[in-house]
Amino acid sequence: MSVIPIRRALRHAPEPPLPARLRRRDEDRMRRYRENLDFYEGRQWPGRARRGERRLTFNYAKAFADKVTSYLLTGASVQIEARDGDSPDGRSRARAAELALREVEAANALAQLDFETELDCAVLGDAAYKVTWDPAEGQVRITAPDVQGLFAWRVPDDPARLLAVATQYTLDDGNGRTTVTEYWTAGTFELWHGEELTRRAANPYGFLPFVIFPNLREPKQAWGSSDLPPLVESSRELNRAFSQLSQILELSGNPVAVIEGVTGSQDIAVEPGAVWEVPERARAYLLDLLQGGGVALHRDYIDLIYRTLHDLGESPRTAFGHNPQGLSGVALNTELDPLARKVARKRLIRSSVYERRAMLILRLLAQYTGLEIEGLRAVMHWGPVLPIDRAREVSDARTLVAAGIQSRRTAASLLGADDAEAEWAKVLEEREAVESRG
């Protein structure tokens, strides 16, 4: 008879505050983040070292993540276009919005922030941008919250759509460090200090000011995957092989003396010029650890590990400057094709990320400064990943523009111009100056 009251009491027990609930949320994801970050920072040996054990660490995982990230952001730029782009009014509004976007990018040093965020994303597997309005400065503020303190609630059948986001960070309030939690939905905003709710208000923007994205998307998974797990086994084996070879070479430089046929020892001096007297039929010699081509076997094995590491990292040694065959042109592009494919997979995700971030910026500018953004859209442009023939690229662009297949603006963007409209205005200005002098 006591079962029903107990169940009722449990059913009506007060729910723990939000920060307490977050401590038990996504524990597996947080564990993966910590493991990936440790490996990237060079903590790559499993377990504790044995006494006298040599543990060398060659941090190729960090080199691979840094390398791919630098290729990823090459020539990246967001252009603003009008859906009715042929109208003078549409072009004018797109131009004004793009200038405003460039000012926000400069004020927030987005080039540096994007590289740091993309590197963090490659290591952890996920990243995020937060786009808000700073009333004190009167401008848009863009930050990159640490995903180790980020939690998301999603539409069950569409993980790309967010219902709510919570982000945690630590502040020093003078009395010690306090964990601050922000909880956002499309309609509400909550602020927690520790486990105390200090503010609840309407969301001032009317939308979630976050763009959360994966490094590489795994099918049917809400969160992404890091670049590091495929490299873990090869990196650890490379460290072990190098450590073993290093110890062998050290012992060979300080050879071990072996005495055979002796049952006892007395007054054996270990010093230069020492003379040992050994019984008849006994012999003494130095142990040669390098005989039989032992070092060559270790070197060949290390080369195999190198190959495995570069294959799994999809970054050929050519990307690190190793080009003994002097490859160029199509041959070089073919050699670097695995890296280009990996970057292309990331760019499929990043295009929508940076386009959405740009539109959030424009929505805030429209809300707080009156910028006209009706009928505008953000379009992401990427530079080529692999080395190109610049003259050939320019020639192809001229042909496409002359044939009416591609606009001058698009051609300029693809050729690396950050502000195609400004470049075109300079061209017209120079033409007018030349014609006036003529």
Secondary structure as GFF3:
##gff-version 3
##sequence-region A 1 438
A	DSSP	alpha_helix	3	11	.	.	.	ID=ss1
A	DSSP	alpha_helix	18	22	.	.	.	ID=ss2
A	DSSP	alpha_helix	27	40	.	.	.	ID=ss3
A	DSSP	alpha_helix	60	72	.	.	.	ID=ss4
A	DSSP	beta_strand	77	82	.	.	.	ID=ss5
A	DSSP	alpha_helix	88	107	.	.	.	ID=ss6
A	DSSP	alpha_helix	110	124	.	.	.	ID=ss7
A	DSSP	beta_strand	126	134	.	.	.	ID=ss8
A	DSSP	beta_strand	139	143	.	.	.	ID=ss9
A	DSSP	three_ten_helix	147	149	.	.	.	ID=ss10
A	DSSP	beta_strand	150	155	.	.	.	ID=ss11
A	DSSP	beta_strand	158	172	.	.	.	ID=ss12
A	DSSP	beta_strand	177	185	.	.	.	ID=ss13
A	DSSP	beta_strand	188	193	.	.	.	ID=ss14
A	DSSP	beta_strand	196	202	.	.	.	ID=ss15
A	DSSP	beta_strand	210	214	.	.	.	ID=ss16
A	DSSP	three_ten_helix	229	231	.	.	.	ID=ss17
A	DSSP	alpha_helix	232	253	.	.	.	ID=ss18
A	DSSP	beta_strand	256	260	.	.	.	ID=ss19
A	DSSP	beta_strand	283	287	.	.	.	ID=ss20
A	DSSP	alpha_helix	294	313	.	.	.	ID=ss21
A	DSSP	three_ten_helix	317	320	.	.	.	ID=ss22
A	DSSP	alpha_helix	329	335	.	.	.	ID=ss23
A	DSSP	alpha_helix	337	369	.	.	.	ID=ss24
A	DSSP	beta_strand	376	381	.	.	.	ID=ss25
A	DSSP	alpha_helix	390	402	.	.	.	ID=ss26
A	DSSP	alpha_helix	408	414	.	.	.	ID=ss27
A	DSSP	alpha_helix	420	437	.	.	.	ID=ss28
###
